[in-house]
Amino acid sequence: MDIQAHKLAFLSEYLRVNDEEVLLKLSTLLRRERQKRAKSYLQPMTHEQLANKLEKAETDSKEGRVMSQQEVEEFFKKKRAVQ
């Protein structure tokens, strides 16, 4: 079963739940799992790493390797349309 099928099966079961306590527990579990995943993506940086990233960003900017906000928005709109 692929992820979309799992989502549909879960959603179907979720919609049949009539106990508010169960719904609150499921919502809490989902929120906690999202927070865990978000934290796992966040890695502390040393001052040197931050300085290097800033230096690279400044160099990219000076050399024209940047995108406008409009270009970024268009990029993600296209990417979403493909999925």
DSSP file (Angstrom, degrees, kcal/mol; ACC not computed):
  #  RESIDUE AA STRUCTURE BP1 BP2  ACC     N-H-->O    O-->H-N    N-H-->O    O-->H-N    TCO  KAPPA ALPHA  PHI   PSI    X-CA   Y-CA   Z-CA
    1    1 A M              0   0    0      0, 0.0     2,-0.1     0, 0.0     0, 0.0   0.000 360.0 360.0 360.0 128.8    0.0    0.0    0.0
    2    2 A D     >  -     0   0    0      1,-0.1     4,-2.1     4,-0.0     5,-0.2  -0.271 360.0 -96.3 -83.3 174.8    1.5    3.4   -1.0
    3    3 A I  H  > S+     0   0    0      1,-0.2     4,-2.6     2,-0.2     5,-0.2   0.857 122.6  53.7 -63.1 -37.1    1.3    6.5    1.1
    4    4 A Q  H  > S+     0   0    0      2,-0.2     4,-2.4     1,-0.2    -1,-0.2   0.901 109.3  48.9 -64.8 -39.4   -1.7    7.9   -0.6
    5    5 A A  H  > S+     0   0    0      2,-0.2     4,-2.4     1,-0.2    -2,-0.2   0.897 110.9  50.7 -66.1 -39.6   -3.6    4.7    0.0
    6    6 A H  H  X S+     0   0    0     -4,-2.1     4,-2.8     2,-0.2     5,-0.2   0.917 110.0  50.5 -62.1 -43.6   -2.5    4.8    3.7
    7    7 A K  H  X S+     0   0    0     -4,-2.6     4,-3.0     1,-0.2     5,-0.2   0.927 111.6  47.1 -61.0 -45.6   -3.7    8.4    4.0
    8    8 A L  H  X S+     0   0    0     -4,-2.4     4,-2.4     2,-0.2    -1,-0.2   0.905 113.0  48.6 -64.3 -41.5   -7.1    7.6    2.5
    9    9 A A  H  X S+     0   0    0     -4,-2.4     4,-2.1     2,-0.2    -2,-0.2   0.922 114.4  46.2 -64.5 -43.3   -7.6    4.6    4.7
   10   10 A F  H  X S+     0   0    0     -4,-2.8     4,-3.2     2,-0.2    -2,-0.2   0.931 112.5  49.8 -64.2 -45.6   -6.6    6.6    7.8
   11   11 A L  H  X S+     0   0    0     -4,-3.0     4,-2.4     1,-0.2    -2,-0.2   0.903 109.4  51.8 -61.1 -41.9   -8.9    9.5    6.8
   12   12 A S  H  X S+     0   0    0     -4,-2.4     4,-0.7    -5,-0.2    -1,-0.2   0.925 114.2  43.0 -60.3 -45.2  -11.8    7.1    6.3
   13   13 A E  H >X S+     0   0    0     -4,-2.1     3,-0.9     1,-0.2     4,-0.6   0.909 112.2  54.2 -66.7 -42.4  -11.2    5.6    9.7
   14   14 A Y  H >< S+     0   0    0     -4,-3.2     3,-1.2     1,-0.3    -2,-0.2   0.885 103.7  55.6 -59.0 -41.8  -10.7    9.1   11.3
   15   15 A L  H 3< S+     0   0    0     -4,-2.4    -1,-0.3     1,-0.3    -2,-0.2   0.716 103.1  56.4 -67.4 -20.2  -14.0   10.3    9.9
   16   16 A R  H << S+     0   0    0     -3,-0.9     2,-0.3    -4,-0.7    -1,-0.3   0.600  81.6 107.4 -85.7 -12.1  -15.8    7.4   11.6
   17   17 A V    <<  +     0   0    0     -3,-1.2    -3,-0.0    -4,-0.6    -4,-0.0  -0.510  38.8 174.5 -71.8 129.3  -14.5    8.4   15.1
   18   18 A N        +     0   0    0     -2,-0.3     2,-0.7     5,-0.0    -1,-0.1   0.322  49.7  97.8-115.0   4.6  -17.2    9.9   17.3
   19   19 A D     >  -     0   0    0      1,-0.2     4,-2.0     2,-0.0     3,-0.3  -0.855  58.2-158.0-100.7 114.9  -15.3   10.1   20.5
   20   20 A E  H  > S+     0   0    0     -2,-0.7     4,-2.5     1,-0.2     5,-0.2   0.848  92.6  57.5 -61.0 -34.6  -13.8   13.6   21.1
   21   21 A E  H  > S+     0   0    0      2,-0.2     4,-2.1     1,-0.2    -1,-0.2   0.904 107.0  47.9 -63.1 -41.2  -11.2   12.3   23.4
   22   22 A V  H  > S+     0   0    0     -3,-0.3     4,-2.5     2,-0.2    -1,-0.2   0.911 111.3  50.9 -65.1 -42.3   -9.9    9.9   20.7
   23   23 A L  H  X S+     0   0    0     -4,-2.0     4,-2.5     1,-0.2    -2,-0.2   0.907 109.9  49.9 -62.3 -41.8   -9.8   12.8   18.2
   24   24 A L  H  X S+     0   0    0     -4,-2.5     4,-2.5     2,-0.2    -1,-0.2   0.899 110.6  50.0 -63.5 -40.5   -7.9   15.0   20.6
   25   25 A K  H  X S+     0   0    0     -4,-2.1     4,-2.6     2,-0.2    -2,-0.2   0.913 111.5  48.0 -64.6 -42.4   -5.3   12.2   21.2
   26   26 A L  H  X S+     0   0    0     -4,-2.5     4,-2.4     2,-0.2    -2,-0.2   0.916 112.7  48.6 -64.6 -42.0   -4.9   11.7   17.5
   27   27 A S  H  X S+     0   0    0     -4,-2.5     4,-2.4     2,-0.2    -2,-0.2   0.908 112.3  48.9 -63.1 -42.2   -4.5   15.4   16.9
   28   28 A T  H  X S+     0   0    0     -4,-2.5     4,-2.7     2,-0.2    -2,-0.2   0.918 110.9  50.2 -63.7 -44.1   -1.9   15.6   19.8
   29   29 A L  H  X S+     0   0    0     -4,-2.6     4,-2.4     1,-0.2    -2,-0.2   0.924 111.5  48.1 -60.7 -44.9    0.0   12.7   18.4
   30   30 A L  H  X S+     0   0    0     -4,-2.4     4,-2.2     1,-0.2    -2,-0.2   0.923 112.3  48.9 -62.0 -45.0    0.2   14.2   14.9
   31   31 A R  H  X S+     0   0    0     -4,-2.4     4,-2.2     1,-0.2    -2,-0.2   0.916 111.8  49.2 -61.9 -43.8    1.3   17.6   16.3
   32   32 A R  H  X S+     0   0    0     -4,-2.7     4,-2.4     1,-0.2    -1,-0.2   0.907 110.6  50.2 -63.1 -42.2    4.0   15.9   18.4
   33   33 A E  H  X S+     0   0    0     -4,-2.4     4,-2.3     2,-0.2    -1,-0.2   0.899 110.1  50.1 -64.2 -40.3    5.3   13.9   15.5
   34   34 A R  H  X S+     0   0    0     -4,-2.2     4,-2.5     1,-0.2    -1,-0.2   0.914 110.8  49.8 -62.9 -42.1    5.5   17.0   13.3
   35   35 A Q  H  X S+     0   0    0     -4,-2.2     4,-2.4     2,-0.2    -2,-0.2   0.900 109.5  51.4 -64.0 -41.1    7.4   18.9   16.0
   36   36 A K  H  X S+     0   0    0     -4,-2.4     4,-1.9     2,-0.2    -1,-0.2   0.928 112.1  46.3 -60.5 -45.4    9.8   16.0   16.4
   37   37 A R  H  X S+     0   0    0     -4,-2.3     4,-1.0     1,-0.2    -2,-0.2   0.899 111.3  51.3 -66.1 -40.0   10.5   15.9   12.6
   38   38 A A  H >X S+     0   0    0     -4,-2.5     4,-0.8     1,-0.2     3,-0.6   0.918 110.9  48.9 -62.9 -42.4   10.9   19.7   12.5
   39   39 A K  H >< S+     0   0    0     -4,-2.4     3,-0.5     1,-0.2    -1,-0.2   0.850 104.3  59.4 -65.7 -33.8   13.4   19.6   15.4
   40   40 A S  H 3< S+     0   0    0     -4,-1.9    -1,-0.2     1,-0.2    -2,-0.2   0.779 103.8  52.1 -67.9 -24.1   15.4   16.8   13.6
   41   41 A Y  H << S+     0   0    0     -4,-1.0     2,-0.6    -3,-0.6    -1,-0.2   0.712  93.3  85.5 -81.1 -21.3   15.9   19.1   10.6
   42   42 A L    <<  +     0   0    0     -4,-0.8    -1,-0.0    -3,-0.5    -4,-0.0  -0.718  58.3 179.7 -86.6 119.1   17.3   21.9   12.8
   43   43 A Q        -     0   0    0     -2,-0.6    -3,-0.0     0, 0.0    -2,-0.0  -0.971  30.3-115.0-119.8 131.6   21.0   21.5   13.5
   44   44 A P        -     0   0    0      0, 0.0     2,-0.4     0, 0.0     0, 0.0  -0.320  31.0-146.8 -63.1 148.0   22.9   24.0   15.6
   45   45 A M        -     0   0    0      4,-0.0     2,-0.1     3,-0.0     3,-0.0  -0.895   8.4-125.4-117.0 144.4   25.6   25.9   13.7
   46   46 A T     >  -     0   0    0     -2,-0.4     4,-2.2     1,-0.1     5,-0.2  -0.425  31.7-108.8 -78.1 164.5   28.9   27.1   15.0
   47   47 A H  H  > S+     0   0    0      1,-0.2     4,-2.5     2,-0.2     5,-0.2   0.890 121.7  53.2 -59.8 -38.8   29.8   30.8   14.6
   48   48 A E  H  > S+     0   0    0      2,-0.2     4,-2.4     1,-0.2    -1,-0.2   0.906 107.4  49.9 -64.5 -42.4   32.3   29.8   11.9
   49   49 A Q  H  > S+     0   0    0      2,-0.2     4,-2.3     1,-0.2    -1,-0.2   0.912 112.2  48.3 -62.8 -42.3   29.7   27.9    9.9
   50   50 A L  H  X S+     0   0    0     -4,-2.2     4,-2.5     2,-0.2    -2,-0.2   0.922 110.5  50.6 -63.9 -44.3   27.3   30.8   10.1
   51   51 A A  H  X S+     0   0    0     -4,-2.5     4,-2.4     1,-0.2    -2,-0.2   0.897 110.3  50.7 -61.0 -40.7   30.0   33.2    9.0
   52   52 A N  H  X S+     0   0    0     -4,-2.4     4,-2.4     2,-0.2    -1,-0.2   0.900 110.2  49.1 -64.1 -41.6   30.8   31.0    6.0
   53   53 A K  H  X S+     0   0    0     -4,-2.3     4,-2.5     2,-0.2    -2,-0.2   0.913 112.0  48.7 -64.6 -41.7   27.2   30.8    5.0
   54   54 A L  H  X S+     0   0    0     -4,-2.5     4,-2.4     2,-0.2    -2,-0.2   0.907 110.9  50.5 -63.8 -41.4   26.9   34.6    5.2
   55   55 A E  H  X S+     0   0    0     -4,-2.4     4,-2.3     2,-0.2    -2,-0.2   0.918 111.4  48.1 -62.9 -43.3   30.1   35.0    3.2
   56   56 A K  H  X S+     0   0    0     -4,-2.4     4,-2.9     1,-0.2    -2,-0.2   0.910 110.9  51.3 -64.0 -41.4   28.8   32.6    0.5
   57   57 A A  H  X S+     0   0    0     -4,-2.5     4,-2.4     1,-0.2    -2,-0.2   0.909 110.4  48.5 -62.6 -42.1   25.4   34.4    0.4
   58   58 A E  H  X S+     0   0    0     -4,-2.4     4,-2.4     2,-0.2    -1,-0.2   0.906 112.4  48.5 -64.5 -41.2   27.1   37.8   -0.1
   59   59 A T  H  X S+     0   0    0     -4,-2.3     4,-2.2     2,-0.2     6,-0.2   0.933 111.1  50.2 -63.4 -46.7   29.3   36.4   -2.9
   60   60 A D  H  <>S+     0   0    0     -4,-2.9     5,-2.7     1,-0.2    -2,-0.2   0.910 111.5  49.4 -57.7 -42.8   26.3   34.9   -4.6
   61   61 A S  H ><5S+     0   0    0     -4,-2.4     3,-1.3     1,-0.2    -1,-0.2   0.930 111.0  48.2 -63.5 -46.3   24.5   38.2   -4.4
   62   62 A K  H 3<5S+     0   0    0     -4,-2.4    -1,-0.2     1,-0.3    -2,-0.2   0.839 113.3  48.5 -62.7 -33.7   27.4   40.2   -5.8
   63   63 A E  T 3<5S-     0   0    0     -4,-2.2    -1,-0.3    -5,-0.2    -2,-0.2   0.309 117.7-110.2 -93.7   8.7   27.8   37.7   -8.6
   64   64 A G  T < 5S+     0   0    0     -3,-1.3     2,-1.6    -4,-0.2    -3,-0.2   0.632  72.1 138.9  78.7  13.3   24.1   37.7   -9.5
   65   65 A R      < +     0   0    0     -5,-2.7     2,-0.3    -6,-0.2    -1,-0.2  -0.466  44.1 105.2 -89.9  65.6   23.3   34.2   -8.4
   66   66 A V        -     0   0    0     -2,-1.6     2,-0.4    -5,-0.1    -5,-0.0  -0.911  57.7-141.7-138.2 163.6   20.0   35.2   -6.8
   67   67 A M        -     0   0    0     -2,-0.3     2,-0.1     3,-0.0    -2,-0.0  -0.967  22.0-120.9-126.6 145.4   16.3   34.9   -7.6
   68   68 A S     >  -     0   0    0     -2,-0.4     4,-2.2     1,-0.1     5,-0.2  -0.358  31.7-108.1 -75.1 164.5   13.6   37.5   -7.0
   69   69 A Q  H  > S+     0   0    0      1,-0.2     4,-2.7     2,-0.2     5,-0.2   0.901 122.3  54.2 -59.7 -40.0   10.7   36.6   -4.7
   70   70 A Q  H  > S+     0   0    0      1,-0.2     4,-2.4     2,-0.2    -1,-0.2   0.910 107.6  49.7 -61.6 -42.5    8.5   36.4   -7.8
   71   71 A E  H  > S+     0   0    0      2,-0.2     4,-2.3     1,-0.2    -1,-0.2   0.895 111.3  49.4 -63.7 -39.6   10.9   33.9   -9.5
   72   72 A V  H  X S+     0   0    0     -4,-2.2     4,-2.2     2,-0.2    -2,-0.2   0.926 110.8  49.6 -64.9 -44.7   10.9   31.8   -6.3
   73   73 A E  H  X S+     0   0    0     -4,-2.7     4,-2.1     1,-0.2    -2,-0.2   0.916 111.7  48.4 -61.0 -43.3    7.1   31.8   -6.1
   74   74 A E  H  X S+     0   0    0     -4,-2.4     4,-2.5     2,-0.2     5,-0.2   0.904 108.6  54.9 -63.0 -41.5    6.8   30.8   -9.8
   75   75 A F  H  X S+     0   0    0     -4,-2.3     4,-2.2     1,-0.2    -2,-0.2   0.933 112.0  42.7 -56.3 -48.2    9.3   28.0   -9.3
   76   76 A F  H  X S+     0   0    0     -4,-2.2     4,-2.4     2,-0.2    -1,-0.2   0.813 110.5  55.7 -73.8 -29.3    7.3   26.5   -6.4
   77   77 A K  H  X S+     0   0    0     -4,-2.1     4,-2.1    -5,-0.2    -1,-0.2   0.933 111.3  44.9 -63.5 -44.8    4.0   27.0   -8.3
   78   78 A K  H  X S+     0   0    0     -4,-2.5     4,-1.6     2,-0.2    -2,-0.2   0.909 112.3  51.6 -64.0 -42.1    5.4   25.0  -11.2
   79   79 A K  H  X S+     0   0    0     -4,-2.2     4,-1.4    -5,-0.2    -1,-0.2   0.904 110.7  48.1 -63.1 -41.6    6.8   22.4   -8.8
   80   80 A R  H  < S+     0   0    0     -4,-2.4    -1,-0.2     1,-0.2    -2,-0.2   0.875 108.0  55.4 -64.7 -38.2    3.4   22.0   -7.1
   81   81 A A  H  < S+     0   0    0     -4,-2.1    -1,-0.2     1,-0.2    -2,-0.2   0.833 105.6  52.4 -65.7 -32.0    1.6   21.7  -10.5
   82   82 A V  H  <        0   0    0     -4,-1.6    -1,-0.2     1,-0.2    -2,-0.2   0.859 360.0 360.0 -71.7 -36.1    3.9   18.8  -11.5
   83   83 A Q     <        0   0    0     -4,-1.4    -1,-0.2    -5,-0.1    -2,-0.2   0.486 360.0 360.0 -76.0 360.0    3.2   16.9   -8.3
